[in-house]
Amino acid sequence: VCSPSRSAFQVFPSCTRQHDLRILDVCLLFSGALSMAEMKDLTSILNNAPLTELSLAFHFTITQLQMLQTALTEMRSSLHQFHLDPCLPSHVVATSVFVDIVSTLTVHHKQLVSLQLGDIPMSGDVLTLIATLLRETRHLQHLGFHYAMFHSSTLPMLCTALAENSTVTSFEMYNPKWSTSTDDNRSERRSALLELGKTAIHQMRITRLVMGRCDLQQDGVMELMKTVASTKTSLNPLKQVDIQQNTLTEE
């Protein structure tokens, strides 16, 4: 379901009766939102259909995020792919509900192959759970962050967990947002992102690295490219590096 029109969501009630539904992708264009009735239909689908892939991108309210967390807990199937972009207003920082959602994923959906989070505040607690998932997973292959909010002091936690992971083959960091605290300056952000990129490049399993609009500047891009060149061996499977929307393909 991908539409700017309210009428598109009239399919929800019928979807609740589709007991073999495996993939659900809901993207409301132009930053729209679901009504509470539509959200209830959505959670009913999650509770009844044997979903393996779920992608949600629309304006959530805090209450709707809590409803989603409950539905994820009560699902009768285990998700293999979960993408969430809640499109929260800039003044809303609902850290606790995202802690609950990621915690639910680590406990109830241990067979996740793809996890992509957008527009979510990456607090220390959220990143701790993601780090735990990276260390313990036997299935996760794709990890992506789009427009997520970070603090430079918490990125090393993600960097360490990625270095210790043995399954991820695709990693994306696109247009991260940053905490506005005074101790989180631009130089620290760039240094933390650069170290994250180098860690991904050194991981022998990762075949695809995307770091788009990360404000690495020319020096940072060149340093990552030098890292790619220095690690290019017959044992290194890295095939695609996309930095600031410039794609270089290694043959």
N, C-alpha and C positions, 0 to 999 in steps of 0.2 A: 504494500500500500504506500504509494508515494504521490501525494497530491496536495495542491493548495485548497482544494474544495472540501467542504464539510461532507458532501454527499458520498465521498469515497469511503467514509467510515461507517456507512450503512452496511458494509460487508461484515462488520464485526459480529453481529448476532448470528449470522449464518456460519461464520468460522468457528463459533463455540460448539457447533454440532459436527465439525469435521474431526472425527476421532483419529484420523491418520495424518493430520497436518504435522509436517516435520520442520518447515522453515517459515519463519515470520519476520518480515522486514517492514517496519513502520517508520516512514520519514515524512513528517508534515512540513511541506515547503513554506518558505517565508516566515519561519520562526513561529509557527502556529502551536496550538495547545489542544489537548484532548479535554472534553468535558468529563465530569466525574462518572457519568453513565457510560461513556465510551471507555474510560479507564477500568470500570468494573467488568465490561465485556472483555477487555484485554486480559485482565487477571483471570477471568474465567477460561479463556483460551489457554493460558499458561497452566492452569490447574488440570485441564482435561485432555489437551492434545499432547502427543508424544514428541514434543519439539526437541530438535537437536541444534538448531541455529536460530538465534534471536538477536535482532538488531533494532534498536529504538533510538530515534532522533526527533525530538520535539520538546516544547517547553513543558517540563514537569513542574508541578508544585511540590512542596515538601511532603504533603500528605500523599500525593501520588507516588513519590519515591518510596515512601514507607509501605505503600500497598504493593509496589513492585518487589521490595525486599521480602515481604511475607509470601508473595506468590512464588518467588524463586526458591524459598524454603520448602514450599508445599508441592512443588512440581513433581510429577511422577516419573519424569524422564531426566536424564543427565545431559546438560548442554555440552556440545562440542565447540560451539562458537557463540560468543557473547560480545556484542558491541553496544555501548551506551553513550549517548550524547544528550545530556539532560537540558542543555541550553538555558542554564539558570541566569537570572539577572545578575549583573555584576555586584550588587550590594548583598546578595544572598550567599553565605558561606555555610552550607549545611554539612559540616565535616562528619558529624556523628552518623548520619544516615548512610554516607558512602562507606564508612567503616563497617557498618552492618551489612551493606550489599556485598562488599569485597569479602568479608568474613563468610557470608553465605556461599559465595562462589567457591571458596577454598574448602568448605566443609561438605557441601551438597553437590558440587559439580566438579569433581576431581578429574574428569576426563576432558577438560577444556583443551582444545587444540588451538583456538584463536581467541585472544582477549584484546579488545580495543576500547579505550576509555577517552572520552572527549569532554572538555569543559568541566572538569572535576577538580576540586581542590585536593592536591596530593599532600595531605598532612603527614606527619611522621607516622601516625598510626596506620593510615592507608598504605603508605609505602612499606611499612613493616610487614603487613599482610601480603602485599605483592611480592616482597622479598622472600617470605616464607613459601609462597606458591612457587616461585622460581627455583627454590632449593629442593622442594619436595616433589614437584610435578614429574610425571613420567610421560606426559602427552603434549604439553604446551609447545607449539611450534611458532606461533606468531604473537608478538606483543607490540601494541601500538598506543601512543599517547598523542591525541590531537587537541590542541588548545587547552590542555590541562594546566593547572596552576601549580608551580613548584616553588621551592625555596632552595637556593644554592647549597645550603648546609645539609639538605636531606638527599640531594642527588647522589652523593657517595654511597648511600645505602643501596640504591638501585644499581649503581655501578658494581658494587661488590657482589650482589646477588646475581647479576647477569654473568659475572666472571665465573661464578660457581655453578651456573646452570649447565645442563648437559643435553637440552632438547630444543631450545629456541633456534630457529633457522632464519627468521625474519624479524627485524626490529625497526620500529618507526618512532621518530620524535618529530612532530610537526607543529610549528608555531607555538611553543610553550609560553604560557603567561607566568608572571612572577609576583611573588609577594612584594608588597610595597614597604616593608620594614626597612629602616635606614641601614641596617647591617647587611643587606642583600644587594650589593652594588653590581654594576654591569660587568666589571672585570671578573668578579667571583662567579657570576653566572656563566660567562663565556668559558672560563677555566673548567668549571664543573661539566659543562656540556662537551667540551673537547675531550676530557678524560673519559666520559661516557662513550663517545664515538670511538676512541682508541680501543677501549675495552671490547666493544662490539666487533671491531675489525680484527682484533687478536683472537676472537673466538673462532675456532676452526669449523664449527658447525654452521655459523651464520653465513648464508648465501646472499642475503639482501639487507642492505642498510639504508634507511631513509632518514635524513636530518634536514628537513625543509624549514626555511625561515627561522633559523635558530640564532641569528645574529652572531655568527661565528667570525664574520669579517674575512677579508682576503687572507690574512695570516693564518687564521684558524683553518680555513679551507685547504690552504697549501699544506699545513701540517698534517691534516688528515690524509691528504693525497700521498704525502711522503710515507705515512704509516702504511697505507695500502700497498705502495710500491715495495716497501721494505719487507712486507709479510707475504708477498706474492711468490708462492712456491707451488709445487705440484700437489702438496698436501693441504693447501688452503683453498677451500671451495668458494670463497667470496666471488660472486658473479656480478652483482649490481650495487653500485654506490650512488645514491641520489642526495646531493648536498646542495641546499638552497635552490632546489628545483633544477639543478644541472645534473643530468644523468651521464655517468661514465660506465660503460659496459666492458668488463674484463673478458677477453676471449680465452 
